[in-house]
């Protein structure tokens, strides 16, 4: 009787992706659902030890990170990318750095020309104040219309970089600590459209935003008011947010592609508002690197699709 020989099982190709993400950001990106989802599709997500050089870890097929300059240096990320050109890092530190400065963060959108009919995309009027200067305040008062959004110039992951406020008059401007970016506030129906990008994968969700401020109301407000206080006193019907029409899919896709090409980045989201007086006019007010994708419905497939594209060299730069 012939001897039975067990058939050799085909070996499943597995990928190892290292991730360097601060502990407070882990829940927003990973979570057990993404770990399980990627594992079933041949991807092992491995946490990188920030106290050790990358050369002592891995090997990795590619790396994801949500780091700032001080962490890049400690991890020697720049050195790793130069020594391992075929093992992509998402995203290159020198490109991410542009999004850490609100003066340069929106540069890519200034050249964006949409092909969607009856739609325009631009940036609200804004100026940068590097130092506290009375003369600069006078110039701002004649350049921008109140109310004005004041944002810290540098985005460094600290609480301070997220301390935004609305300024209603010249006296309010005097209380700001430079450097800051001042951006003209645009009424937008209390809804912000968050466009998430992961390589070629682009999607859009609606979120609550600052309420509209009428000219009459603006005249009664003085000084500055932090965003948190405005949000707390704002009572907005969730149905109004649900009823808000999402920007055309073609526009969202175009915008994601243009910003990806303009910034050279793969992982980011864009805060977009629609002008309350012109439904065809959109403004990009912020670009955030490596956002909390877990806030997206079915984010596991969205992120995993990008990772598989990267590993198979389909979409990465």
Secondary structure as GFF3:
##gff-version 3
##sequence-region A 1 317
A	DSSP	beta_strand	15	21	.	.	.	ID=ss1
A	DSSP	alpha_helix	23	29	.	.	.	ID=ss2
A	DSSP	alpha_helix	31	39	.	.	.	ID=ss3
A	DSSP	beta_strand	43	47	.	.	.	ID=ss4
A	DSSP	three_ten_helix	54	56	.	.	.	ID=ss5
A	DSSP	beta_strand	62	66	.	.	.	ID=ss6
A	DSSP	alpha_helix	69	75	.	.	.	ID=ss7
A	DSSP	alpha_helix	77	83	.	.	.	ID=ss8
A	DSSP	beta_strand	89	90	.	.	.	ID=ss9
A	DSSP	alpha_helix	93	96	.	.	.	ID=ss10
A	DSSP	three_ten_helix	97	100	.	.	.	ID=ss11
A	DSSP	three_ten_helix	107	111	.	.	.	ID=ss12
A	DSSP	beta_strand	120	122	.	.	.	ID=ss13
A	DSSP	beta_strand	126	129	.	.	.	ID=ss14
A	DSSP	alpha_helix	134	143	.	.	.	ID=ss15
A	DSSP	beta_strand	148	152	.	.	.	ID=ss16
A	DSSP	three_ten_helix	160	162	.	.	.	ID=ss17
A	DSSP	beta_strand	165	167	.	.	.	ID=ss18
A	DSSP	alpha_helix	170	174	.	.	.	ID=ss19
A	DSSP	beta_strand	180	184	.	.	.	ID=ss20
A	DSSP	beta_strand	191	198	.	.	.	ID=ss21
A	DSSP	beta_strand	201	208	.	.	.	ID=ss22
A	DSSP	alpha_helix	215	220	.	.	.	ID=ss23
A	DSSP	beta_strand	224	226	.	.	.	ID=ss24
A	DSSP	alpha_helix	227	233	.	.	.	ID=ss25
A	DSSP	alpha_helix	238	243	.	.	.	ID=ss26
A	DSSP	alpha_helix	249	263	.	.	.	ID=ss27
A	DSSP	beta_strand	267	274	.	.	.	ID=ss28
A	DSSP	beta_strand	281	289	.	.	.	ID=ss29
A	DSSP	three_ten_helix	293	295	.	.	.	ID=ss30
A	DSSP	alpha_helix	299	311	.	.	.	ID=ss31
###
